[in-house]
């Protein structure tokens, strides 16, 4: 039996993913959490075979947790789940010696296959993600900012983005302001155009 720990701050996604993983005969989710601090405390106590970590979480990121696992010498393998490719994140993940780096929108069977492969000593990096890392300019936006920008690119209103990402309207406006500031623009369209030119958005 392969034991797992899942850290994901979006509770609906976390619950659905845990249920899917528990359906596999050889997988068992020992616990879940929505913040990095709790994740590290429970991983250090439970010592699962594999920790599946979202990058952006409250209190500590998935990469912070991966660093702690490495520093503590735990045998727990780490699979990072992310929404968008960012070179800075990927470089940190490599430094933390994570065993897997996958996109959140990958089919669940790919995650299941990756779990089994890392338990056999393989390292699994999403090929599209790695290719984008090589080709794209450095992306200064966080995963959550990219999620907001992607929705904005689809023409969604602030309210629609908030409902889709389970955020408040004010939080979405704050993310948009941060995006505009980082990219040196004043409008959504300008931000979307820059993201597309740099292949941050397809």
N, C-alpha and C positions, 0 to 999 in steps of 0.2 A: 504494500500500500504506500502510495506517495502522499505525504502530508503537505498541506498548503496553508499559506496565510495570505489574505487578500487585503490590501490597503487602497481604498478608493474613496474620495470625499463626496462623490455623488451617490447617495444612499440607494437610489433605485437601480442604478447600474451595478453597484456592489452586490445588492441582493440577487439580482438576476444572474450575474456572473457566478456567484457562489452556488446558486441552485444548479446551474448548468454543469459546473465542475463536479458537484457531488453526484450527478447522475452517472458519471463514469465509474466503473467497477473498481478501478485501481487508484482513484483519487479521493482524498478526503480533506475538506476545508476545516482547519482547526479553529479558525477565528477570522474576524474582519474588523476593520476600524476605518474611521474617516479622517484621521489626522496622523501625521508622521510620528509624533511623540508617543502616542499610544501604540502605534504599530511597532516601534522599536522595543518598547517595554515588553510587549506581548511576544514578539519574535524572540527576544533574548530569553524569555521564560519558556516558551513552547518549543523552540528550536525546530521549526518545520523543515522539511526537505527543500521546499521552494517557497520564496516570498514573491508575490506578484504585486508590484508597487506602481501606483500612479505617480507621476513626477510632481505635479502641483497639488499640495495638500496643506492645510493649516498646520501651524506649529513647527513642522519640519517637512522638507520635500522627500520624495521617494529616493532621490539621489543622496540626501543626507542620511537616510536610513541605510542605503546600500553602503555608504562609507563606514557607518557604525558596524555593520555586519562584517565588513572586511577587517576593520581594526580589531574587532573582538575575536577574530579567528573562527567564527562560526562556520560550520559546513553548509549552512543554508545557501542554496543557489538563488540568485536574484533575476527575475524577469521584469523589466521596466515596460510599462504601457504608457504610450503618449499619443496625443492627438495630432501634433504636427512636428515635423523635423526641424530641429535646431542644432547647429553645430556645437554650440557651447554645452548643451545638455549631453549630446552624444560623446563629446570629449570627456566630460566628467564621468559618464557611465563607463567608458573604456578604462579610465583611471581607477574606478571602483571595481573593475573586473566583473561586471555583470555578465550573466550567462545568456541573457536574451534581451532584445530591444525591439518591441513590436508596436505597431499602430493599433489604436483602440478599435478602429473600424474593421480590423481583420476578422475573418470568420472565426467563430468560437472553436471550430475543429482545428484551426491553425494554432491557436493557443494551447489546446490540449496536446497536439502533436509536439509543440515546442517544449512543453513541460516534460514530456517523456524523453525527448532528445537531450535536454540539458541534464537530466538525471543520468544519462549515459555519457556525460562528459563533452557533449557538443555545445557549440556556441551558436545561437540563432539570432541573426540581425535581419530585420525586414529588408528585402532587396530594394524595394522602391524607396524606402526611407534612406538607406545608405546612398543610393544613386542621387537622391535629392540633396543629401549632405555635400556630395562632391560638386554638384553642378550649381547649387544656389549660393547667392551672396549671404553673408551672415545675417540672420534674422534676429532683430533685437526684441521681438515681441514674445511674451510668454504664451504658453499653451492656451490659457483662458482668454487672453487678448486675441489670439488667432481664432478661437472659437467664435468670439463676438464678431470679429471682422468677416469671417466666413459667412455668418448669418446676415451681416450687413450687405455683403456682396450679393446675396440672394434677394435683396430688396426688402428684408424684414424690418419692421419698425422697432423702436426701442422696446416697446411693450411686448412685441412678439418674441424678440430676442430674450427678454427677461423670462418669459414663460417657458420658452424652449430650453434654456440653460438653468432654470430653477434659481434665478437671481432676482434681485429687486431692480426696479427701473433706475434708481439712483446708482446702483452698482454698475449697471450696463453703461450709464452715462460716464461714470468715472473711468471705466475701461476704455471707452471711446476717446476720452480726453487724453488718457495715457498713450493710446495708439497714435493720435494726432501729434502729440508732443515728441514721441520717439522718432516718428517718420518725418517731422517737420512740415506737416500739412494742416489744413484747416477744415477739410471736408471729407466725408466718407468716400466719395468717388475717387479723390486723389489717393487716399490710403489704399483702396482696393486696387487701383492701377499700379501703384508701386509694388504691392504684394504679388500681383500677377506677373509683372515684368521680371521680378526676382524668383518666380516660380514657387513662391510661398503658398500661392493659391493656384489651382489649376484653372 
